[in-house]
């Protein structure tokens, strides 16, 4: 495996780990914050829909994936064998 692919795999693993950690921390923190502030979880409208379903996670992870693609120009995937092989003079 080339260094480029290993670096990308490490980046994917780091980003997905941090996203999972952030999700877990934010969920617990937000629950405590709402309880201590005496606020109720929204039950109507868009906020109620997002609070009662998992769509907020889909939106959040989708935005992060889109940002990664835009930031890297779509170059986080594997390279073709022709791109990895050194140029050979015929």
TAJO-V118159 format. One record per residue. N is the residue number from 1. RES is the residue in one letter. SS is DSSP state (hx for helix, st for strand, lp for the rest). OMEGA is omega in whole degrees, 0 to 359 (none if undefined). D_LAST is the distance of its C-alpha to the last C-alpha in Angstrom with 1 decimal. Layout:
n:N res:RES ss:SS omega:OMEGA d_last:D_LAST
n:N res:RES ss:SS omega:OMEGA d_last:D_LAST
This chain:
n:1 res:X ss:lp omega:181 d_last:26.0
n:2 res:X ss:lp omega:179 d_last:24.7
n:3 res:X ss:hx omega:181 d_last:27.2
n:4 res:X ss:hx omega:181 d_last:26.9
n:5 res:X ss:hx omega:178 d_last:28.1
n:6 res:X ss:hx omega:179 d_last:30.7
n:7 res:X ss:hx omega:179 d_last:32.0
n:8 res:X ss:hx omega:178 d_last:32.3
n:9 res:X ss:hx omega:177 d_last:34.1
n:10 res:X ss:hx omega:179 d_last:36.5
n:11 res:X ss:hx omega:178 d_last:37.2
n:12 res:X ss:hx omega:181 d_last:38.0
n:13 res:X ss:hx omega:181 d_last:40.3
n:14 res:X ss:hx omega:182 d_last:42.0
n:15 res:X ss:hx omega:181 d_last:42.6
n:16 res:X ss:hx omega:177 d_last:43.9
n:17 res:X ss:hx omega:180 d_last:46.2
n:18 res:X ss:hx omega:177 d_last:47.6
n:19 res:X ss:hx omega:178 d_last:48.2
n:20 res:X ss:hx omega:178 d_last:50.1
n:21 res:X ss:hx omega:180 d_last:52.1
n:22 res:X ss:hx omega:179 d_last:52.9
n:23 res:X ss:hx omega:180 d_last:54.1
n:24 res:X ss:hx omega:181 d_last:56.3
n:25 res:X ss:hx omega:183 d_last:57.8
n:26 res:X ss:hx omega:180 d_last:58.4
n:27 res:X ss:hx omega:179 d_last:60.1
n:28 res:X ss:hx omega:181 d_last:62.5
n:29 res:X ss:hx omega:181 d_last:63.1
n:30 res:X ss:hx omega:178 d_last:63.7
n:31 res:X ss:hx omega:179 d_last:66.2
n:32 res:X ss:hx omega:181 d_last:68.2
n:33 res:X ss:hx omega:179 d_last:68.1
n:34 res:X ss:hx omega:180 d_last:69.4
n:35 res:X ss:hx omega:182 d_last:72.1
n:36 res:X ss:hx omega:180 d_last:73.3
n:37 res:X ss:hx omega:180 d_last:73.3
n:38 res:X ss:lp omega:179 d_last:75.4
n:39 res:X ss:lp omega:178 d_last:72.9
n:40 res:X ss:lp omega:176 d_last:72.4
n:41 res:X ss:lp omega:181 d_last:69.2
n:42 res:X ss:lp omega:181 d_last:68.7
n:43 res:X ss:lp omega:181 d_last:69.6
n:44 res:X ss:lp omega:177 d_last:69.4
n:45 res:X ss:hx omega:181 d_last:66.9
n:46 res:X ss:hx omega:179 d_last:63.2
n:47 res:X ss:hx omega:178 d_last:63.9
n:48 res:X ss:hx omega:178 d_last:65.9
n:49 res:X ss:hx omega:181 d_last:63.2
n:50 res:X ss:hx omega:180 d_last:60.5
n:51 res:X ss:hx omega:185 d_last:62.8
n:52 res:X ss:hx omega:179 d_last:63.7
n:53 res:X ss:lp omega:179 d_last:60.2
n:54 res:X ss:lp omega:183 d_last:56.8
n:55 res:X ss:hx omega:178 d_last:55.3
n:56 res:X ss:hx omega:178 d_last:55.5
n:57 res:X ss:hx omega:179 d_last:52.9
n:58 res:X ss:hx omega:180 d_last:50.6
n:59 res:X ss:hx omega:182 d_last:50.9
n:60 res:X ss:hx omega:181 d_last:50.4
n:61 res:X ss:hx omega:176 d_last:47.3
n:62 res:X ss:hx omega:178 d_last:45.9
n:63 res:X ss:hx omega:178 d_last:46.3
n:64 res:X ss:hx omega:178 d_last:44.7
n:65 res:X ss:hx omega:178 d_last:41.7
n:66 res:X ss:hx omega:178 d_last:41.4
n:67 res:X ss:hx omega:177 d_last:41.7
n:68 res:X ss:hx omega:180 d_last:38.9
n:69 res:X ss:hx omega:180 d_last:36.6
n:70 res:X ss:hx omega:182 d_last:37.6
n:71 res:X ss:hx omega:183 d_last:37.3
n:72 res:X ss:hx omega:181 d_last:33.8
n:73 res:X ss:lp omega:179 d_last:32.5
n:74 res:X ss:lp omega:184 d_last:31.8
n:75 res:X ss:lp omega:181 d_last:29.2
n:76 res:X ss:lp omega:181 d_last:31.1
n:77 res:X ss:lp omega:178 d_last:29.4
n:78 res:X ss:lp omega:177 d_last:26.5
n:79 res:X ss:lp omega:176 d_last:22.9
n:80 res:X ss:lp omega:181 d_last:20.4
n:81 res:X ss:hx omega:181 d_last:18.0
n:82 res:X ss:hx omega:181 d_last:15.0
n:83 res:X ss:hx omega:181 d_last:16.9
n:84 res:X ss:hx omega:183 d_last:17.6
n:85 res:X ss:lp omega:178 d_last:14.2
n:86 res:X ss:lp omega:179 d_last:12.4
n:87 res:X ss:lp omega:181 d_last:9.5
n:88 res:X ss:lp omega:177 d_last:6.3
n:89 res:X ss:lp omega:181 d_last:3.8
n:90 res:X ss:lp omega:none d_last:0.0
